Amino acid sequence: MSADIATNRKAGRDFNISEKFEAGVELKGTEVKSIRAGKVNVSDAFARVENNQVFLYGLNIQPWQTAGEWYNHAEKRPRRLLLHKREILKLANATAVKGCSLPLLRLYWKDRRVKVEIGVGKGKTHSDQRQDLKERVELREAQREMSRFNQR
């Protein structure tokens, strides 16, 4: 059973997600304790392929308060993602296309381990975002009319 820790709602608004990947994260002990306490922010997190490895940037995990200076971690340090080689090659090929990036979609628990879901996304333009908003409003209005019709 997976329980969400944090989700990146901005990623769905700003990107057209074509493919999703599950990856493990290489974390320190104080980072896991901070995540359990809910002190994590994923809104600006993204992944990048470097030297046949995938690193996660922008994931903000607050330092653990009771840990000493030597044992604590940096808030926004790059964290290595644990993926299979063929998945890394797929991600490298996908990001080679202009305009594609790897935003973090959600952070969750899976069998006592922290996992991330990253997506291959192409950035939306402002007009695309307005079109999506218009479609959601139309769908909501149609559902309201259907419920009013069914109540009679």
VENPE-V479645 format. One line per field, one symbol per residue. burial: 1 if it has 24 or more other C-alpha atoms within 12 Angstrom, else 0. A space follows every 50 residues. Layout:
burial->???
This chain:
burial->00001111001111111000111110100111011100011111111110 00111110111111000000001010011111100011011101100001 11111111100011111111111000000000000000000000000000 00
